[in-house]
């Protein structure tokens, strides 16, 4: 039973390490490209557009269907 609990406690640490590794791999090139002002504005616009799209899609999925 002790081995089982030890094994189960490893999964959250793995998930955190994996998530931080993916975030580092994605953010490092984005931040490097953000040094150019034109590219920085484009990246900010793409980020805002992505978040707005995600919010609208989630709102459409969660809200009840309109009554006709």
mmJSON file of the N, C-alpha and C atoms, coordinates in Angstrom:
{"data_MODEL":{"atom_site":{
"group_PDB":["ATOM","ATOM","ATOM","ATOM","ATOM","ATOM","ATOM","ATOM","ATOM","ATOM","ATOM","ATOM","ATOM","ATOM","ATOM","ATOM","ATOM","ATOM","ATOM","ATOM","ATOM","ATOM","ATOM","ATOM","ATOM","ATOM","ATOM","ATOM","ATOM","ATOM","ATOM","ATOM","ATOM","ATOM","ATOM","ATOM","ATOM","ATOM","ATOM","ATOM","ATOM","ATOM","ATOM","ATOM","ATOM","ATOM","ATOM","ATOM","ATOM","ATOM","ATOM","ATOM","ATOM","ATOM","ATOM","ATOM","ATOM","ATOM","ATOM","ATOM","ATOM","ATOM","ATOM","ATOM","ATOM","ATOM","ATOM","ATOM","ATOM","ATOM","ATOM","ATOM","ATOM","ATOM","ATOM","ATOM","ATOM","ATOM","ATOM","ATOM","ATOM","ATOM","ATOM","ATOM","ATOM","ATOM","ATOM","ATOM","ATOM","ATOM","ATOM","ATOM","ATOM","ATOM","ATOM","ATOM","ATOM","ATOM","ATOM","ATOM","ATOM","ATOM","ATOM","ATOM","ATOM","ATOM","ATOM","ATOM","ATOM","ATOM","ATOM","ATOM","ATOM","ATOM","ATOM","ATOM","ATOM","ATOM","ATOM","ATOM","ATOM","ATOM","ATOM","ATOM","ATOM","ATOM","ATOM","ATOM","ATOM","ATOM","ATOM","ATOM","ATOM","ATOM","ATOM","ATOM","ATOM","ATOM","ATOM","ATOM","ATOM","ATOM","ATOM","ATOM","ATOM","ATOM","ATOM","ATOM","ATOM","ATOM","ATOM","ATOM","ATOM","ATOM","ATOM","ATOM","ATOM","ATOM","ATOM","ATOM","ATOM","ATOM","ATOM","ATOM","ATOM","ATOM","ATOM","ATOM","ATOM","ATOM","ATOM","ATOM","ATOM","ATOM","ATOM","ATOM","ATOM","ATOM","ATOM","ATOM","ATOM","ATOM","ATOM","ATOM","ATOM","ATOM","ATOM","ATOM","ATOM","ATOM","ATOM","ATOM","ATOM","ATOM","ATOM","ATOM","ATOM","ATOM","ATOM","ATOM","ATOM","ATOM","ATOM","ATOM"],
"id":[1,2,3,4,5,6,7,8,9,10,11,12,13,14,15,16,17,18,19,20,21,22,23,24,25,26,27,28,29,30,31,32,33,34,35,36,37,38,39,40,41,42,43,44,45,46,47,48,49,50,51,52,53,54,55,56,57,58,59,60,61,62,63,64,65,66,67,68,69,70,71,72,73,74,75,76,77,78,79,80,81,82,83,84,85,86,87,88,89,90,91,92,93,94,95,96,97,98,99,100,101,102,103,104,105,106,107,108,109,110,111,112,113,114,115,116,117,118,119,120,121,122,123,124,125,126,127,128,129,130,131,132,133,134,135,136,137,138,139,140,141,142,143,144,145,146,147,148,149,150,151,152,153,154,155,156,157,158,159,160,161,162,163,164,165,166,167,168,169,170,171,172,173,174,175,176,177,178,179,180,181,182,183,184,185,186,187,188,189,190,191,192,193,194,195,196,197,198,199,200,201,202,203,204],
"type_symbol":["N","C","C","N","C","C","N","C","C","N","C","C","N","C","C","N","C","C","N","C","C","N","C","C","N","C","C","N","C","C","N","C","C","N","C","C","N","C","C","N","C","C","N","C","C","N","C","C","N","C","C","N","C","C","N","C","C","N","C","C","N","C","C","N","C","C","N","C","C","N","C","C","N","C","C","N","C","C","N","C","C","N","C","C","N","C","C","N","C","C","N","C","C","N","C","C","N","C","C","N","C","C","N","C","C","N","C","C","N","C","C","N","C","C","N","C","C","N","C","C","N","C","C","N","C","C","N","C","C","N","C","C","N","C","C","N","C","C","N","C","C","N","C","C","N","C","C","N","C","C","N","C","C","N","C","C","N","C","C","N","C","C","N","C","C","N","C","C","N","C","C","N","C","C","N","C","C","N","C","C","N","C","C","N","C","C","N","C","C","N","C","C","N","C","C","N","C","C","N","C","C","N","C","C"],
"label_atom_id":["N","CA","C","N","CA","C","N","CA","C","N","CA","C","N","CA","C","N","CA","C","N","CA","C","N","CA","C","N","CA","C","N","CA","C","N","CA","C","N","CA","C","N","CA","C","N","CA","C","N","CA","C","N","CA","C","N","CA","C","N","CA","C","N","CA","C","N","CA","C","N","CA","C","N","CA","C","N","CA","C","N","CA","C","N","CA","C","N","CA","C","N","CA","C","N","CA","C","N","CA","C","N","CA","C","N","CA","C","N","CA","C","N","CA","C","N","CA","C","N","CA","C","N","CA","C","N","CA","C","N","CA","C","N","CA","C","N","CA","C","N","CA","C","N","CA","C","N","CA","C","N","CA","C","N","CA","C","N","CA","C","N","CA","C","N","CA","C","N","CA","C","N","CA","C","N","CA","C","N","CA","C","N","CA","C","N","CA","C","N","CA","C","N","CA","C","N","CA","C","N","CA","C","N","CA","C","N","CA","C","N","CA","C","N","CA","C","N","CA","C","N","CA","C","N","CA","C","N","CA","C","N","CA","C","N","CA","C"],
"label_alt_id":[null,null,null,null,null,null,null,null,null,null,null,null,null,null,null,null,null,null,null,null,null,null,null,null,null,null,null,null,null,null,null,null,null,null,null,null,null,null,null,null,null,null,null,null,null,null,null,null,null,null,null,null,null,null,null,null,null,null,null,null,null,null,null,null,null,null,null,null,null,null,null,null,null,null,null,null,null,null,null,null,null,null,null,null,null,null,null,null,null,null,null,null,null,null,null,null,null,null,null,null,null,null,null,null,null,null,null,null,null,null,null,null,null,null,null,null,null,null,null,null,null,null,null,null,null,null,null,null,null,null,null,null,null,null,null,null,null,null,null,null,null,null,null,null,null,null,null,null,null,null,null,null,null,null,null,null,null,null,null,null,null,null,null,null,null,null,null,null,null,null,null,null,null,null,null,null,null,null,null,null,null,null,null,null,null,null,null,null,null,null,null,null,null,null,null,null,null,null,null,null,null,null,null,null],
"label_comp_id":["UNK","UNK","UNK","UNK","UNK","UNK","UNK","UNK","UNK","UNK","UNK","UNK","UNK","UNK","UNK","UNK","UNK","UNK","UNK","UNK","UNK","UNK","UNK","UNK","UNK","UNK","UNK","UNK","UNK","UNK","UNK","UNK","UNK","UNK","UNK","UNK","UNK","UNK","UNK","UNK","UNK","UNK","UNK","UNK","UNK","UNK","UNK","UNK","UNK","UNK","UNK","UNK","UNK","UNK","UNK","UNK","UNK","UNK","UNK","UNK","UNK","UNK","UNK","UNK","UNK","UNK","UNK","UNK","UNK","UNK","UNK","UNK","UNK","UNK","UNK","UNK","UNK","UNK","UNK","UNK","UNK","UNK","UNK","UNK","UNK","UNK","UNK","UNK","UNK","UNK","UNK","UNK","UNK","UNK","UNK","UNK","UNK","UNK","UNK","UNK","UNK","UNK","UNK","UNK","UNK","UNK","UNK","UNK","UNK","UNK","UNK","UNK","UNK","UNK","UNK","UNK","UNK","UNK","UNK","UNK","UNK","UNK","UNK","UNK","UNK","UNK","UNK","UNK","UNK","UNK","UNK","UNK","UNK","UNK","UNK","UNK","UNK","UNK","UNK","UNK","UNK","UNK","UNK","UNK","UNK","UNK","UNK","UNK","UNK","UNK","UNK","UNK","UNK","UNK","UNK","UNK","UNK","UNK","UNK","UNK","UNK","UNK","UNK","UNK","UNK","UNK","UNK","UNK","UNK","UNK","UNK","UNK","UNK","UNK","UNK","UNK","UNK","UNK","UNK","UNK","UNK","UNK","UNK","UNK","UNK","UNK","UNK","UNK","UNK","UNK","UNK","UNK","UNK","UNK","UNK","UNK","UNK","UNK","UNK","UNK","UNK","UNK","UNK","UNK"],
"label_asym_id":["A","A","A","A","A","A","A","A","A","A","A","A","A","A","A","A","A","A","A","A","A","A","A","A","A","A","A","A","A","A","A","A","A","A","A","A","A","A","A","A","A","A","A","A","A","A","A","A","A","A","A","A","A","A","A","A","A","A","A","A","A","A","A","A","A","A","A","A","A","A","A","A","A","A","A","A","A","A","A","A","A","A","A","A","A","A","A","A","A","A","A","A","A","A","A","A","A","A","A","A","A","A","A","A","A","A","A","A","A","A","A","A","A","A","A","A","A","A","A","A","A","A","A","A","A","A","A","A","A","A","A","A","A","A","A","A","A","A","A","A","A","A","A","A","A","A","A","A","A","A","A","A","A","A","A","A","A","A","A","A","A","A","A","A","A","A","A","A","A","A","A","A","A","A","A","A","A","A","A","A","A","A","A","A","A","A","A","A","A","A","A","A","A","A","A","A","A","A","A","A","A","A","A","A"],
"label_entity_id":["1","1","1","1","1","1","1","1","1","1","1","1","1","1","1","1","1","1","1","1","1","1","1","1","1","1","1","1","1","1","1","1","1","1","1","1","1","1","1","1","1","1","1","1","1","1","1","1","1","1","1","1","1","1","1","1","1","1","1","1","1","1","1","1","1","1","1","1","1","1","1","1","1","1","1","1","1","1","1","1","1","1","1","1","1","1","1","1","1","1","1","1","1","1","1","1","1","1","1","1","1","1","1","1","1","1","1","1","1","1","1","1","1","1","1","1","1","1","1","1","1","1","1","1","1","1","1","1","1","1","1","1","1","1","1","1","1","1","1","1","1","1","1","1","1","1","1","1","1","1","1","1","1","1","1","1","1","1","1","1","1","1","1","1","1","1","1","1","1","1","1","1","1","1","1","1","1","1","1","1","1","1","1","1","1","1","1","1","1","1","1","1","1","1","1","1","1","1","1","1","1","1","1","1"],
"label_seq_id":[1,1,1,2,2,2,3,3,3,4,4,4,5,5,5,6,6,6,7,7,7,8,8,8,9,9,9,10,10,10,11,11,11,12,12,12,13,13,13,14,14,14,15,15,15,16,16,16,17,17,17,18,18,18,19,19,19,20,20,20,21,21,21,22,22,22,23,23,23,24,24,24,25,25,25,26,26,26,27,27,27,28,28,28,29,29,29,30,30,30,31,31,31,32,32,32,33,33,33,34,34,34,35,35,35,36,36,36,37,37,37,38,38,38,39,39,39,40,40,40,41,41,41,42,42,42,43,43,43,44,44,44,45,45,45,46,46,46,47,47,47,48,48,48,49,49,49,50,50,50,51,51,51,52,52,52,53,53,53,54,54,54,55,55,55,56,56,56,57,57,57,58,58,58,59,59,59,60,60,60,61,61,61,62,62,62,63,63,63,64,64,64,65,65,65,66,66,66,67,67,67,68,68,68],
"pdbx_PDB_ins_code":[null,null,null,null,null,null,null,null,null,null,null,null,null,null,null,null,null,null,null,null,null,null,null,null,null,null,null,null,null,null,null,null,null,null,null,null,null,null,null,null,null,null,null,null,null,null,null,null,null,null,null,null,null,null,null,null,null,null,null,null,null,null,null,null,null,null,null,null,null,null,null,null,null,null,null,null,null,null,null,null,null,null,null,null,null,null,null,null,null,null,null,null,null,null,null,null,null,null,null,null,null,null,null,null,null,null,null,null,null,null,null,null,null,null,null,null,null,null,null,null,null,null,null,null,null,null,null,null,null,null,null,null,null,null,null,null,null,null,null,null,null,null,null,null,null,null,null,null,null,null,null,null,null,null,null,null,null,null,null,null,null,null,null,null,null,null,null,null,null,null,null,null,null,null,null,null,null,null,null,null,null,null,null,null,null,null,null,null,null,null,null,null,null,null,null,null,null,null,null,null,null,null,null,null],
"Cartn_x":[0.822,0.0,0.874,2.006,2.903,3.444,3.78,4.274,3.21,1.966,0.872,0.719,0.719,0.564,1.756,2.926,4.108,3.992,3.487,3.312,2.254,1.179,0.112,0.597,1.462,1.95,2.905,3.402,4.305,3.564,2.33,1.607,1.387,0.984,0.858,2.176,3.269,4.571,4.925,4.617,4.867,4.027,2.758,1.873,2.375,2.812,3.331,4.609,5.511,6.767,6.492,5.576,5.233,4.619,3.702,3.068,4.059,4.98,5.996,6.935,7.258,8.106,7.439,6.157,5.423,5.311,4.998,4.886,6.218,7.307,8.633,8.936,8.589,8.853,8.03,6.847,5.983,6.325,6.538,6.725,8.098,9.104,10.448,10.554,10.092,10.16,9.23,8.09,7.149,7.764,8.386,9.017,10.215,10.923,12.06,11.584,10.452,9.924,9.262,8.907,8.227,9.121,10.391,11.304,11.087,10.647,10.335,8.951,8.805,7.522,6.367,6.627,5.552,5.096,6.032,5.696,5.016,5.442,4.82,3.352,3.047,1.65,0.842,1.429,0.733,0.493,1.478,1.313,0.246,0.225,-0.805,-2.182,-2.291,-3.57,-4.023,-3.085,-3.432,-3.862,-3.2,-3.576,-4.953,-5.236,-6.557,-7.635,-7.352,-8.305,-8.581,-7.539,-7.705,-8.529,-8.249,-9.017,-10.471,-10.709,-12.075,-12.828,-12.184,-12.81,-13.135,-12.204,-12.437,-13.605,-13.668,-14.762,-16.108,-16.152,-17.415,-17.862,-16.917,-17.258,-17.761,-17.075,-17.513,-18.87,-19.109,-20.406,-21.511,-21.239,-22.236,-22.49,-21.47,-21.637,-22.411,-22.239,-22.82,-24.23,-24.484,-25.786,-26.873,-28.095,-29.185,-29.542,-30.151,-30.521,-31.569,-31.466,-32.464,-33.84,-34.857,-36.23,-36.681,-37.175,-37.591,-39.041],
"Cartn_y":[-1.191,0.0,1.266,1.196,2.345,2.669,1.642,1.869,2.496,2.09,2.645,4.136,4.518,5.93,6.751,6.188,6.882,7.11,6.121,6.238,7.285,7.326,8.293,9.718,9.914,11.267,11.774,10.913,11.361,12.04,11.7,12.237,13.752,14.335,15.809,16.516,15.966,16.592,16.493,15.365,15.199,16.189,16.349,17.265,18.705,19.097,20.461,20.649,19.69,19.799,19.826,18.997,18.969,20.298,20.831,22.109,23.26,23.283,24.339,24.21,22.985,22.781,23.236,22.932,23.368,24.891,25.488,26.95,27.609,27.052,27.597,27.475,26.343,26.127,27.062,27.424,28.298,29.765,30.147,31.567,32.106,31.275,31.757,32.335,31.631,32.235,33.445,33.401,34.532,35.777,35.633,36.79,37.285,36.392,36.809,37.626,37.247,37.997,39.301,39.413,40.602,41.815,41.676,42.816,43.833,43.377,44.279,44.888,46.217,46.835,46.41,46.254,45.857,44.435,43.557,42.178,42.099,42.931,42.941,43.336,44.35,44.768,43.651,42.971,41.86,40.715,40.414,39.344,39.696,40.94,41.372,41.283,41.72,41.627,40.188,39.304,37.892,37.296,37.675,37.175,37.64,38.916,39.456,38.812,38.66,38.02,36.573,35.845,34.46,34.349,35.214,35.179,35.571,36.552,36.955,35.837,35.186,34.063,32.931,32.622,31.571,31.926,33.172,33.603,33.511,33.918,33.861,32.421,31.554,30.148,29.508,29.755,29.18,29.724,31.004,31.588,30.957,30.724,30.098,28.645,27.966,26.574,26.45,27.412,27.303,27.885,28.96,29.62,28.764,28.858,28.077,28.573,27.721,28.064,29.177,30.127,31.209,30.679,31.286,30.875,31.652,30.954,31.61,31.993],
"Cartn_z":[0.0,0.0,0.0,0.686,0.739,-0.648,-1.405,-2.762,-3.648,-3.45,-4.235,-3.95,-2.679,-2.324,-2.808,-2.745,-3.252,-4.755,-5.463,-6.902,-7.246,-6.478,-6.733,-6.489,-5.501,-5.224,-6.296,-7.144,-8.202,-9.347,-9.585,-10.73,-10.669,-9.537,-9.529,-9.798,-9.265,-9.535,-11.015,-11.625,-13.055,-13.855,-13.496,-14.215,-14.117,-12.942,-12.768,-13.581,-13.522,-14.278,-15.777,-16.239,-17.656,-18.096,-17.295,-17.624,-17.672,-16.714,-16.723,-17.911,-18.295,-19.46,-20.742,-20.896,-22.089,-22.11,-20.961,-20.895,-21.242,-20.755,-21.07,-22.553,-23.149,-24.571,-25.455,-25.008,-25.806,-25.575,-24.328,-24.015,-24.391,-24.368,-24.677,-26.093,-27.146,-28.485,-28.646,-27.97,-28.079,-27.461,-26.315,-25.677,-26.468,-27.116,-27.937,-29.144,-29.717,-30.858,-30.425,-29.175,-28.676,-28.541,-28.816,-28.703,-29.827,-30.986,-32.089,-31.826,-31.85,-31.506,-32.422,-33.702,-34.619,-34.308,-34.075,-33.744,-32.383,-31.432,-30.113,-30.203,-31.021,-31.198,-31.843,-32.827,-33.477,-32.495,-31.645,-30.66,-29.624,-29.194,-28.24,-28.884,-30.128,-30.84,-31.022,-31.34,-31.49,-30.152,-29.077,-27.751,-27.326,-27.532,-27.186,-28.052,-29.327,-30.23,-29.826,-29.457,-29.026,-27.76,-26.779,-25.538,-25.763,-26.622,-26.926,-27.637,-28.573,-29.269,-28.304,-27.42,-26.432,-25.523,-25.085,-24.218,-24.934,-26.189,-26.934,-27.195,-27.509,-27.739,-26.457,-25.343,-24.078,-23.653,-23.883,-23.542,-24.385,-25.656,-26.53,-26.13,-25.641,-25.23,-23.927,-23.021,-21.688,-21.641,-22.367,-22.263,-22.897,-22.38,-22.961,-24.352,-25.13,-26.504,-26.472,-27.404,-27.437,-27.842,-27.271,-27.578,-28.819,-29.819,-31.067,-31.029],
"occupancy":[1.0,1.0,1.0,1.0,1.0,1.0,1.0,1.0,1.0,1.0,1.0,1.0,1.0,1.0,1.0,1.0,1.0,1.0,1.0,1.0,1.0,1.0,1.0,1.0,1.0,1.0,1.0,1.0,1.0,1.0,1.0,1.0,1.0,1.0,1.0,1.0,1.0,1.0,1.0,1.0,1.0,1.0,1.0,1.0,1.0,1.0,1.0,1.0,1.0,1.0,1.0,1.0,1.0,1.0,1.0,1.0,1.0,1.0,1.0,1.0,1.0,1.0,1.0,1.0,1.0,1.0,1.0,1.0,1.0,1.0,1.0,1.0,1.0,1.0,1.0,1.0,1.0,1.0,1.0,1.0,1.0,1.0,1.0,1.0,1.0,1.0,1.0,1.0,1.0,1.0,1.0,1.0,1.0,1.0,1.0,1.0,1.0,1.0,1.0,1.0,1.0,1.0,1.0,1.0,1.0,1.0,1.0,1.0,1.0,1.0,1.0,1.0,1.0,1.0,1.0,1.0,1.0,1.0,1.0,1.0,1.0,1.0,1.0,1.0,1.0,1.0,1.0,1.0,1.0,1.0,1.0,1.0,1.0,1.0,1.0,1.0,1.0,1.0,1.0,1.0,1.0,1.0,1.0,1.0,1.0,1.0,1.0,1.0,1.0,1.0,1.0,1.0,1.0,1.0,1.0,1.0,1.0,1.0,1.0,1.0,1.0,1.0,1.0,1.0,1.0,1.0,1.0,1.0,1.0,1.0,1.0,1.0,1.0,1.0,1.0,1.0,1.0,1.0,1.0,1.0,1.0,1.0,1.0,1.0,1.0,1.0,1.0,1.0,1.0,1.0,1.0,1.0,1.0,1.0,1.0,1.0,1.0,1.0,1.0,1.0,1.0,1.0,1.0,1.0],
"B_iso_or_equiv":[0.0,0.0,0.0,0.0,0.0,0.0,0.0,0.0,0.0,0.0,0.0,0.0,0.0,0.0,0.0,0.0,0.0,0.0,0.0,0.0,0.0,0.0,0.0,0.0,0.0,0.0,0.0,0.0,0.0,0.0,0.0,0.0,0.0,0.0,0.0,0.0,0.0,0.0,0.0,0.0,0.0,0.0,0.0,0.0,0.0,0.0,0.0,0.0,0.0,0.0,0.0,0.0,0.0,0.0,0.0,0.0,0.0,0.0,0.0,0.0,0.0,0.0,0.0,0.0,0.0,0.0,0.0,0.0,0.0,0.0,0.0,0.0,0.0,0.0,0.0,0.0,0.0,0.0,0.0,0.0,0.0,0.0,0.0,0.0,0.0,0.0,0.0,0.0,0.0,0.0,0.0,0.0,0.0,0.0,0.0,0.0,0.0,0.0,0.0,0.0,0.0,0.0,0.0,0.0,0.0,0.0,0.0,0.0,0.0,0.0,0.0,0.0,0.0,0.0,0.0,0.0,0.0,0.0,0.0,0.0,0.0,0.0,0.0,0.0,0.0,0.0,0.0,0.0,0.0,0.0,0.0,0.0,0.0,0.0,0.0,0.0,0.0,0.0,0.0,0.0,0.0,0.0,0.0,0.0,0.0,0.0,0.0,0.0,0.0,0.0,0.0,0.0,0.0,0.0,0.0,0.0,0.0,0.0,0.0,0.0,0.0,0.0,0.0,0.0,0.0,0.0,0.0,0.0,0.0,0.0,0.0,0.0,0.0,0.0,0.0,0.0,0.0,0.0,0.0,0.0,0.0,0.0,0.0,0.0,0.0,0.0,0.0,0.0,0.0,0.0,0.0,0.0,0.0,0.0,0.0,0.0,0.0,0.0,0.0,0.0,0.0,0.0,0.0,0.0],
"pdbx_formal_charge":[null,null,null,null,null,null,null,null,null,null,null,null,null,null,null,null,null,null,null,null,null,null,null,null,null,null,null,null,null,null,null,null,null,null,null,null,null,null,null,null,null,null,null,null,null,null,null,null,null,null,null,null,null,null,null,null,null,null,null,null,null,null,null,null,null,null,null,null,null,null,null,null,null,null,null,null,null,null,null,null,null,null,null,null,null,null,null,null,null,null,null,null,null,null,null,null,null,null,null,null,null,null,null,null,null,null,null,null,null,null,null,null,null,null,null,null,null,null,null,null,null,null,null,null,null,null,null,null,null,null,null,null,null,null,null,null,null,null,null,null,null,null,null,null,null,null,null,null,null,null,null,null,null,null,null,null,null,null,null,null,null,null,null,null,null,null,null,null,null,null,null,null,null,null,null,null,null,null,null,null,null,null,null,null,null,null,null,null,null,null,null,null,null,null,null,null,null,null,null,null,null,null,null,null],
"auth_seq_id":[1,1,1,2,2,2,3,3,3,4,4,4,5,5,5,6,6,6,7,7,7,8,8,8,9,9,9,10,10,10,11,11,11,12,12,12,13,13,13,14,14,14,15,15,15,16,16,16,17,17,17,18,18,18,19,19,19,20,20,20,21,21,21,22,22,22,23,23,23,24,24,24,25,25,25,26,26,26,27,27,27,28,28,28,29,29,29,30,30,30,31,31,31,32,32,32,33,33,33,34,34,34,35,35,35,36,36,36,37,37,37,38,38,38,39,39,39,40,40,40,41,41,41,42,42,42,43,43,43,44,44,44,45,45,45,46,46,46,47,47,47,48,48,48,49,49,49,50,50,50,51,51,51,52,52,52,53,53,53,54,54,54,55,55,55,56,56,56,57,57,57,58,58,58,59,59,59,60,60,60,61,61,61,62,62,62,63,63,63,64,64,64,65,65,65,66,66,66,67,67,67,68,68,68],
"auth_comp_id":["UNK","UNK","UNK","UNK","UNK","UNK","UNK","UNK","UNK","UNK","UNK","UNK","UNK","UNK","UNK","UNK","UNK","UNK","UNK","UNK","UNK","UNK","UNK","UNK","UNK","UNK","UNK","UNK","UNK","UNK","UNK","UNK","UNK","UNK","UNK","UNK","UNK","UNK","UNK","UNK","UNK","UNK","UNK","UNK","UNK","UNK","UNK","UNK","UNK","UNK","UNK","UNK","UNK","UNK","UNK","UNK","UNK","UNK","UNK","UNK","UNK","UNK","UNK","UNK","UNK","UNK","UNK","UNK","UNK","UNK","UNK","UNK","UNK","UNK","UNK","UNK","UNK","UNK","UNK","UNK","UNK","UNK","UNK","UNK","UNK","UNK","UNK","UNK","UNK","UNK","UNK","UNK","UNK","UNK","UNK","UNK","UNK","UNK","UNK","UNK","UNK","UNK","UNK","UNK","UNK","UNK","UNK","UNK","UNK","UNK","UNK","UNK","UNK","UNK","UNK","UNK","UNK","UNK","UNK","UNK","UNK","UNK","UNK","UNK","UNK","UNK","UNK","UNK","UNK","UNK","UNK","UNK","UNK","UNK","UNK","UNK","UNK","UNK","UNK","UNK","UNK","UNK","UNK","UNK","UNK","UNK","UNK","UNK","UNK","UNK","UNK","UNK","UNK","UNK","UNK","UNK","UNK","UNK","UNK","UNK","UNK","UNK","UNK","UNK","UNK","UNK","UNK","UNK","UNK","UNK","UNK","UNK","UNK","UNK","UNK","UNK","UNK","UNK","UNK","UNK","UNK","UNK","UNK","UNK","UNK","UNK","UNK","UNK","UNK","UNK","UNK","UNK","UNK","UNK","UNK","UNK","UNK","UNK","UNK","UNK","UNK","UNK","UNK","UNK"],
"auth_asym_id":["A","A","A","A","A","A","A","A","A","A","A","A","A","A","A","A","A","A","A","A","A","A","A","A","A","A","A","A","A","A","A","A","A","A","A","A","A","A","A","A","A","A","A","A","A","A","A","A","A","A","A","A","A","A","A","A","A","A","A","A","A","A","A","A","A","A","A","A","A","A","A","A","A","A","A","A","A","A","A","A","A","A","A","A","A","A","A","A","A","A","A","A","A","A","A","A","A","A","A","A","A","A","A","A","A","A","A","A","A","A","A","A","A","A","A","A","A","A","A","A","A","A","A","A","A","A","A","A","A","A","A","A","A","A","A","A","A","A","A","A","A","A","A","A","A","A","A","A","A","A","A","A","A","A","A","A","A","A","A","A","A","A","A","A","A","A","A","A","A","A","A","A","A","A","A","A","A","A","A","A","A","A","A","A","A","A","A","A","A","A","A","A","A","A","A","A","A","A","A","A","A","A","A","A"],
"auth_atom_id":["N","CA","C","N","CA","C","N","CA","C","N","CA","C","N","CA","C","N","CA","C","N","CA","C","N","CA","C","N","CA","C","N","CA","C","N","CA","C","N","CA","C","N","CA","C","N","CA","C","N","CA","C","N","CA","C","N","CA","C","N","CA","C","N","CA","C","N","CA","C","N","CA","C","N","CA","C","N","CA","C","N","CA","C","N","CA","C","N","CA","C","N","CA","C","N","CA","C","N","CA","C","N","CA","C","N","CA","C","N","CA","C","N","CA","C","N","CA","C","N","CA","C","N","CA","C","N","CA","C","N","CA","C","N","CA","C","N","CA","C","N","CA","C","N","CA","C","N","CA","C","N","CA","C","N","CA","C","N","CA","C","N","CA","C","N","CA","C","N","CA","C","N","CA","C","N","CA","C","N","CA","C","N","CA","C","N","CA","C","N","CA","C","N","CA","C","N","CA","C","N","CA","C","N","CA","C","N","CA","C","N","CA","C","N","CA","C","N","CA","C","N","CA","C","N","CA","C","N","CA","C","N","CA","C","N","CA","C"],
"pdbx_PDB_model_num":[1,1,1,1,1,1,1,1,1,1,1,1,1,1,1,1,1,1,1,1,1,1,1,1,1,1,1,1,1,1,1,1,1,1,1,1,1,1,1,1,1,1,1,1,1,1,1,1,1,1,1,1,1,1,1,1,1,1,1,1,1,1,1,1,1,1,1,1,1,1,1,1,1,1,1,1,1,1,1,1,1,1,1,1,1,1,1,1,1,1,1,1,1,1,1,1,1,1,1,1,1,1,1,1,1,1,1,1,1,1,1,1,1,1,1,1,1,1,1,1,1,1,1,1,1,1,1,1,1,1,1,1,1,1,1,1,1,1,1,1,1,1,1,1,1,1,1,1,1,1,1,1,1,1,1,1,1,1,1,1,1,1,1,1,1,1,1,1,1,1,1,1,1,1,1,1,1,1,1,1,1,1,1,1,1,1,1,1,1,1,1,1,1,1,1,1,1,1,1,1,1,1,1,1]
}}}
